Amino acid sequence: MSDVTPFIEEPRPTRAAAVIPAAGLGLRLGPGAPKALRPLGGTPMLVHAVRAMARARAVALVVVVAPPEQVTLVRSLLDEHPPPPAVDQLVVAGGATRQESVRLGLAALPEDIGVVLVHDAARPLVPVETVDAVASAVRSGAPAVVPALPVTDTVKAIAKPGAPGEPEPVVATPERALLRAVQTPQGFDRATLLAAHDAATSDLATDDAGLVERMGVEVVLVPGHEEAFKVTRPLDLLLAEAVLARRRINDGY
């Protein structure tokens, strides 16, 4: 009989958390409150984004990364709109860049979180089915998962941005069939996302999947949804109001 104790691999944590960086100003939406706090249907966009994450079957915790000077305000706001009983929510102070804010959100996660969904506060109407599809793909073994839609416009590449209003010479026309417009939430195995942030050499990444790609780790796409669009400009806000009004009539949202 052998005295060697067999190695038993510990199960990896499978609970999922959503991290919502909401510390940006959103200047393209015009002057006023930070974009995440702008009203949509009478309720701040951030509340809609938190609700979208909290309603997903996969999510057990929502971490909101707020402007440092507005942490107390955001906590009070979210307390007025509590999540379902099975979901916890937490508000932490953000940083100067989106990337830094995501890092601060990751640092606040408990040890039993194995799947992380990073979601834009400016995508307040993402359907719950999209959230669960992303989380499910990560749990099935994909280290990084992004919802995306086919690109419908022809896209032109330029060598470098020109001055506002100045002509910009075209250098290439990418094949549209090979392009996708990515959305959020982007889902990750926690260890993979932490490693990607640790390896980042600058704070210029526009999305977390880009950091994972730089490490040579495969990122896979799942179908996105037209209603998961980003509210960036005043016209987007009008569209979001229309979508929300339709949901309230048809679904009692």
VENFENHU-V322075 format. One record per residue. RES is the residue in three letters. PSI is psi as a letter, one per 30 degrees, with the letter a starting at -180 (NA if undefined). D_FIRST is the distance of its C-alpha to the first C-alpha in Angstrom with 2 decimals. Layout:
BEGIN
res=RES psi=PSI d_first=D_FIRST
res=RES psi=PSI d_first=D_FIRST
END
This chain:
BEGIN
res=MET psi=k d_first=0.00
res=SER psi=k d_first=3.80
res=ASP psi=g d_first=6.61
res=VAL psi=k d_first=9.03
res=THR psi=k d_first=11.09
res=PRO psi=k d_first=12.47
res=PHE psi=k d_first=16.22
res=ILE psi=j d_first=18.40
res=GLU psi=k d_first=21.98
res=GLU psi=k d_first=24.55
res=PRO psi=k d_first=27.30
res=ARG psi=k d_first=30.56
res=PRO psi=k d_first=33.55
res=THR psi=f d_first=35.80
res=ARG psi=k d_first=38.78
res=ALA psi=k d_first=41.95
res=ALA psi=k d_first=44.84
res=ALA psi=k d_first=48.29
res=VAL psi=k d_first=50.01
res=ILE psi=j d_first=53.79
res=PRO psi=k d_first=55.70
res=ALA psi=h d_first=59.17
res=ALA psi=f d_first=60.68
res=GLY psi=l d_first=63.12
res=LEU psi=f d_first=66.86
res=GLY psi=h d_first=67.44
res=LEU psi=f d_first=70.86
res=ARG psi=f d_first=71.57
res=LEU psi=f d_first=71.82
res=GLY psi=l d_first=74.80
res=PRO psi=l d_first=75.58
res=GLY psi=a d_first=74.21
res=ALA psi=l d_first=70.89
res=PRO psi=k d_first=67.62
res=LYS psi=e d_first=66.82
res=ALA psi=f d_first=63.86
res=LEU psi=g d_first=66.20
res=ARG psi=k d_first=68.98
res=PRO psi=k d_first=69.70
res=LEU psi=j d_first=68.78
res=GLY psi=h d_first=70.25
res=GLY psi=f d_first=70.95
res=THR psi=k d_first=67.35
res=PRO psi=k d_first=65.98
res=MET psi=e d_first=64.10
res=LEU psi=e d_first=61.09
res=VAL psi=e d_first=60.78
res=HIS psi=e d_first=60.81
res=ALA psi=e d_first=58.08
res=VAL psi=e d_first=55.88
res=ARG psi=e d_first=56.49
res=ALA psi=e d_first=55.52
res=MET psi=e d_first=52.11
res=ALA psi=f d_first=51.55
res=ARG psi=f d_first=52.36
res=ALA psi=k d_first=49.58
res=ARG psi=e d_first=46.59
res=ALA psi=f d_first=44.26
res=VAL psi=k d_first=45.75
res=ALA psi=f d_first=44.63
res=LEU psi=k d_first=46.54
res=VAL psi=k d_first=49.79
res=VAL psi=j d_first=50.58
res=VAL psi=k d_first=54.24
res=VAL psi=j d_first=55.21
res=ALA psi=l d_first=58.83
res=PRO psi=k d_first=61.62
res=PRO psi=e d_first=61.07
res=GLU psi=f d_first=64.46
res=GLN psi=g d_first=63.86
res=VAL psi=e d_first=60.41
res=THR psi=e d_first=61.97
res=LEU psi=e d_first=64.24
res=VAL psi=e d_first=61.45
res=ARG psi=e d_first=59.30
res=SER psi=e d_first=62.29
res=LEU psi=e d_first=62.97
res=LEU psi=f d_first=59.47
res=ASP psi=f d_first=59.47
res=GLU psi=f d_first=62.53
res=HIS psi=i d_first=60.55
res=PRO psi=l d_first=57.09
res=PRO psi=l d_first=54.23
res=PRO psi=l d_first=52.55
res=PRO psi=e d_first=50.62
res=ALA psi=f d_first=47.19
res=VAL psi=k d_first=48.20
res=ASP psi=l d_first=48.59
res=GLN psi=k d_first=51.12
res=LEU psi=k d_first=51.54
res=VAL psi=k d_first=54.40
res=VAL psi=l d_first=54.04
res=ALA psi=k d_first=56.59
res=GLY psi=a d_first=56.83
res=GLY psi=a d_first=57.83
res=ALA psi=f d_first=60.64
res=THR psi=l d_first=59.11
res=ARG psi=e d_first=57.15
res=GLN psi=e d_first=54.21
res=GLU psi=e d_first=54.18
res=SER psi=e d_first=54.45
res=VAL psi=e d_first=51.41
res=ARG psi=e d_first=49.43
res=LEU psi=e d_first=50.56
res=GLY psi=e d_first=49.56
res=LEU psi=e d_first=46.06
res=ALA psi=f d_first=45.74
res=ALA psi=f d_first=46.47
res=LEU psi=k d_first=43.62
res=PRO psi=l d_first=40.81
res=GLU psi=f d_first=37.22
res=ASP psi=g d_first=36.30
res=ILE psi=k d_first=38.82
res=GLY psi=f d_first=37.30
res=VAL psi=k d_first=40.41
res=VAL psi=k d_first=43.82
res=LEU psi=k d_first=47.13
res=VAL psi=k d_first=50.07
res=HIS psi=k d_first=53.35
res=ASP psi=k d_first=57.00
res=ALA psi=f d_first=59.04
res=ALA psi=g d_first=61.89
res=ARG psi=i d_first=60.24
res=PRO psi=f d_first=60.83
res=LEU psi=g d_first=60.90
res=VAL psi=k d_first=57.68
res=PRO psi=k d_first=56.61
res=VAL psi=e d_first=53.42
res=GLU psi=e d_first=52.25
res=THR psi=e d_first=52.28
res=VAL psi=e d_first=50.23
res=ASP psi=e d_first=47.55
res=ALA psi=e d_first=47.53
res=VAL psi=e d_first=46.84
res=ALA psi=e d_first=44.03
res=SER psi=e d_first=42.45
res=ALA psi=e d_first=42.51
res=VAL psi=e d_first=40.74
res=ARG psi=f d_first=38.05
res=SER psi=f d_first=37.63
res=GLY psi=f d_first=36.70
res=ALA psi=k d_first=40.06
res=PRO psi=f d_first=40.20
res=ALA psi=k d_first=43.98
res=VAL psi=k d_first=46.28
res=VAL psi=k d_first=50.06
res=PRO psi=k d_first=52.51
res=ALA psi=l d_first=55.47
res=LEU psi=l d_first=58.62
res=PRO psi=k d_first=60.47
res=VAL psi=k d_first=63.35
res=THR psi=f d_first=66.67
res=ASP psi=k d_first=69.04
res=THR psi=k d_first=69.62
res=VAL psi=k d_first=68.27
res=LYS psi=k d_first=69.96
res=ALA psi=k d_first=68.43
res=ILE psi=l d_first=70.54
res=ALA psi=e d_first=70.11
res=LYS psi=l d_first=70.38
res=PRO psi=k d_first=71.85
res=GLY psi=l d_first=75.60
res=ALA psi=k d_first=77.84
res=PRO psi=k d_first=78.32
res=GLY psi=f d_first=80.84
res=GLU psi=k d_first=80.96
res=PRO psi=k d_first=80.28
res=GLU psi=j d_first=76.82
res=PRO psi=k d_first=76.55
res=VAL psi=k d_first=73.92
res=VAL psi=f d_first=71.57
res=ALA psi=l d_first=69.45
res=THR psi=j d_first=68.94
res=PRO psi=l d_first=65.23
res=GLU psi=j d_first=64.45
res=ARG psi=e d_first=64.40
res=ALA psi=f d_first=61.95
res=LEU psi=g d_first=59.23
res=LEU psi=k d_first=59.87
res=ARG psi=k d_first=58.41
res=ALA psi=j d_first=59.55
res=VAL psi=l d_first=56.57
res=GLN psi=a d_first=56.37
res=THR psi=l d_first=54.09
res=PRO psi=k d_first=51.69
res=GLN psi=k d_first=49.57
res=GLY psi=k d_first=45.87
res=PHE psi=k d_first=43.02
res=ASP psi=k d_first=39.38
res=ARG psi=e d_first=39.76
res=ALA psi=e d_first=37.93
res=THR psi=e d_first=40.09
res=LEU psi=e d_first=43.30
res=LEU psi=e d_first=42.51
res=ALA psi=e d_first=41.80
res=ALA psi=e d_first=45.07
res=HIS psi=e d_first=47.08
res=ASP psi=e d_first=45.53
res=ALA psi=f d_first=46.46
res=ALA psi=k d_first=50.01
res=THR psi=f d_first=52.71
res=SER psi=l d_first=55.59
res=ASP psi=h d_first=56.46
res=LEU psi=g d_first=58.37
res=ALA psi=k d_first=55.93
res=THR psi=f d_first=57.52
res=ASP psi=l d_first=54.26
res=ASP psi=f d_first=50.57
res=ALA psi=e d_first=49.64
res=GLY psi=e d_first=51.70
res=LEU psi=e d_first=49.51
res=VAL psi=e d_first=46.38
res=GLU psi=e d_first=48.20
res=ARG psi=f d_first=48.99
res=MET psi=f d_first=45.28
res=GLY psi=g d_first=45.01
res=VAL psi=k d_first=43.03
res=GLU psi=k d_first=44.19
res=VAL psi=k d_first=46.36
res=VAL psi=l d_first=46.92
res=LEU psi=k d_first=49.87
res=VAL psi=l d_first=50.17
res=PRO psi=k d_first=53.55
res=GLY psi=a d_first=55.56
res=HIS psi=k d_first=58.44
res=GLU psi=f d_first=62.17
res=GLU psi=g d_first=62.29
res=ALA psi=g d_first=59.77
res=PHE psi=l d_first=62.58
res=LYS psi=k d_first=63.11
res=VAL psi=j d_first=66.09
res=THR psi=e d_first=67.65
res=ARG psi=l d_first=71.40
res=PRO psi=e d_first=73.91
res=LEU psi=e d_first=73.96
res=ASP psi=e d_first=70.19
res=LEU psi=e d_first=70.78
res=LEU psi=e d_first=73.41
res=LEU psi=e d_first=71.04
res=ALA psi=e d_first=68.30
res=GLU psi=e d_first=70.85
res=ALA psi=e d_first=71.74
res=VAL psi=e d_first=68.13
res=LEU psi=e d_first=67.48
res=ALA psi=e d_first=70.69
res=ARG psi=e d_first=69.72
res=ARG psi=e d_first=66.28
res=ARG psi=e d_first=67.92
res=ILE psi=e d_first=70.29
res=ASN psi=e d_first=67.84
res=ASP psi=f d_first=64.54
res=GLY psi=h d_first=65.62
res=TYR psi=NA d_first=63.68
END
